[in-house]
Amino acid sequence: MLHSRRPSMPAPISALDKKSTDADANANAALHFHDQSLPSETLPYWLANLPRSQWTAECPSFLRGQSAKNIKSLSTPDHLYTRQTWEQVKEITGTNRIDRFQRVPSELRKYLEYMAHIKAEYISVMRFVVKERLGWGDNWEEVKPRGGPFEYEEDIRIIYNDWPYGVDKDIIHLVVWTKFELEDDPTTDDLTASARGAIESYVQVTFCSRVPSEQVVWFKNWKSLKSVPGIEHFHVMLHRPDMAFVREITRGDVPLIERL
């Protein structure tokens, strides 16, 4: 899909002076760069889950300025990460605590790197998603809805979440993108009752007609959590669905994480 060069990466340790300059690194971290037996939790967060040959003395630009939550995740070795179960997914979505979702540490790193690449190439993630993932063109006139919420199929596109959360592997994470607005209540940063009802009706007809309702959940990110704030979308998770149905509903889509 993309044919441009990836952004330049920091030089490997062997090409540097072995001196860490990132303010978030432990003062003694650089002294241990050559110790391959060093426990992961004592490494700077940008080195976790990387083979020794890819270590760098400085933090890559795409990992700088991360939140405390992201730094904690990035610091965690993959083998110590526990995927969230279907019961946990239902509890998280049922209580609207979607901030508790997280990605597998190494996949979070790939996600952050790729987002930086997309912003450099396309100026914004929104432009990339609209043009390359949804096929809705380069002109904003083409993104205008034909009708009201869920009135026309052409105003809706269902694809995989390119960078799914770190849930059990038998949970399929999809995103429903819409050209029309899904109204938020500015006082709560959440959906209005009417918008929530419209989404619920759509999910029942589109997904629960083919997947048992107890194996379907949906949620919409709060505005503060949206990775692509300019386009309306909500998430649907399916527990052990018929994959023929998933291929049908996504038109054979393949998530980016499986293509890179």
N, C-alpha and C positions, 0 to 999 in steps of 0.2 A: 504493500500500500504506500509506504514512504520510501523514497529512494535517495533522500539527502543524507549527508554525513551526520553522524551523531556528534554532539558537542564534545570538545576535547576534554579528557579526563586528567586528573592530577597525575604527575609523574610518579612512578613506583618508587618504593623506598630506596632501591639500589641506585636511583638516579638523583636522590636528594641528599641532604647532609645529615639525615637521620634525626632531625630535630623537629619536634612537633610544634606548630605555631598556632593551633586552634585553641581558643580560650576555654572550650568545654572539655578538653582532654585532661587526663590526670597528668600532673607535673612530671611523673616518672614514666609515663607510658612509652616515650620514645626509647627509653633505656631497654625496654623489653621487646622491641620490634623483632629481634632476631631469635627470641625464645619461642619456638613453635609449640612448646608445651604450656604456654601461658594460659590460664583459665580465661574463658571468654568474658566473664563478668569484670575482669580487670582491664580489658582493652578499651580504647576509645570506642564510642558507639558506632562509628562509621566502619570499623574493622570487623565487627561481629558477622559471622556467617560467610566470610570471604576466605578463599584459600590464601595461604601465605604469599603466593606469587602476585596477588593483586592488592596487597596492603600498600597504603600510601601514608606519608607522614602528615599530610594536611587533609583536613576534611573536604570532600568534594563539595562544590558550590551548591549542588541540589540538596544536600543534607544539612546545610547550615540554617540556623534560625528555626529549628524544629520545636514543636511543642514538647512539654515534659512527657506527655503520653506517647508521642512518637519516638522520642529518645529512649524511653524505657522499652518500647517494643523493639526498636532497632538494635538495642543492646542484648536482647534475648536470643540465645542460640535456638535455631529452629527445633532441635530435638527436645527442648524444654517447653516448647509452646504446645498448649492443649487446645485442639479445635473445639469450637462451641457446638454443642449438640442441638438436635431439633427441639428438645424440651427447653433449652436455654434460649434458642431463637424465639420460640413462642412467648416465653416470659419477657424477653427484651422488647419485642414488638407489642405485646399486650399491655405493657406498662409505659410504652412510648419512651423507653430509655435507650434510644438507638445510638446514643453516644458510647454505649458499652460495646458496640461492635468493633472489631479490630481485625487487622490482616495478619497473616503469617509473616513474621519478621523479614525474611528474605524477600517476600513478595511485596511488602510495604516499601522496601528499598527500591525494587524494580519499578514500582508504581511512581514513586517520587522522581526517579531518574527520567522515566518516560514522560511524565507531565512537564518536566523542565524542557525536555526535547521538543514536545508539542508546542509549548509556548514560544520557543525560539523559532520554530518553523512556521507556525500559523498565527502568531501574535496572541491568540487566545485559544483555550481548550474548546470553548463553545464553537468557534469557527471550524475546528477540526471535526468535532462530533457531527455538526450539521452537514458538512460536506462529505466527509469520508465514511463515517459510520452510519448515518441515517440516509444519505443519498438525497438530501433535500435541496441541494444546489448551493450556489455561492451568493445568490441574490435573496435579500430578506423578503422580497415580495413572494418568493416561492415558499417561505416558511409561514406565511399567513394562513390561518385555518380556513377551511371551506365553510365550516359551520360551527355550531356550539359544541360543548364538551361531549365527547363520545358519540357524536352524531354521524360522522363519516369515518370510515376505515382509513382513508388516505391521510387523515390528520393524526394517525397513530402509528407508531413503529415499535415492535418488541424485539429486543436483542439481548444477548448475554451482557451481564456486567463484566466489562473487560478486566477489572481487577477486583474479583469477589472478596468478600470478607472471609476470615479464616474459620469457616464453619465445616462441619463434617462433609466428606466428599460425596455423600449421597444426597446432598441438598443442592439443588440447582438455583442459581441466583440470576434472575432476569431483571431487565429495566424496561419499563413502558414509557416511551418518550411521546410527548404530545405537542402539537402546534398550538393548541388552545391553552388558556390559563387555568390553573387549579387554584382557586382563591384561598389566600391565607388570611388569618385574623391577625392584624398587626399587633394586637395587645398580647397575644399568646405565642406568636411565631409558629403557629400550627394551622392546619386546615380549618376552614369554616365547616359547620355541620353539613351544609348543603354539598360542598365539595367532597367531603368525606363520604357522604351517602352516594354520590355519583360514582366515585371510585369503587366503592363496595359493590354496587350493582354491576359495574363493568367486570370486576374480578369474578363475581359469581357466574356471570354469563360466559365469560371467556375462558376462565381457568377451572372453576369448580364444576363445570359441565363435563370435564374430561379427567379431572384429578379430584379425589375425595376432599371435601372441604377441610377436614382435619389435617390434611397434608399441604395446605396452602396458607401462607400469611403474606400480607403486604404492608408496606410502610412508606412514608414520604419523609425525606430528610428535612429537618428544620432548616430554615434559610441559612443559619450560621454554620451548618454542616455540609451544605451543598458544594460539591467539587465543580459542578457546571451550573452556576447560578442563573444563567441567562435563558435556559431552556427548561420547560416544565418536564418533570419526570417523577415517577415513583417506582419503588422496588417491589418485586414479587419473588418469594422463595417457595420452591416446590420440594417436598420431601419424597424422594424415590418415585418420581413421575415416570410415565411411559416416555422413553426418549424419542420415540417416533412422533409423539405429540409435541415435544420440545422442538424437534427439527421442523415440524410443520409450522408452529406458532412463530418461530424465529426466522423462518425461510432459509433454514440451513446455516444460520450464522455461526461463526466461530469466534470466541473471545480473543482479544489481542494477546492476552497472557499465554495462550497456546500457540500463537504464531511467531513469537519473538524468540 
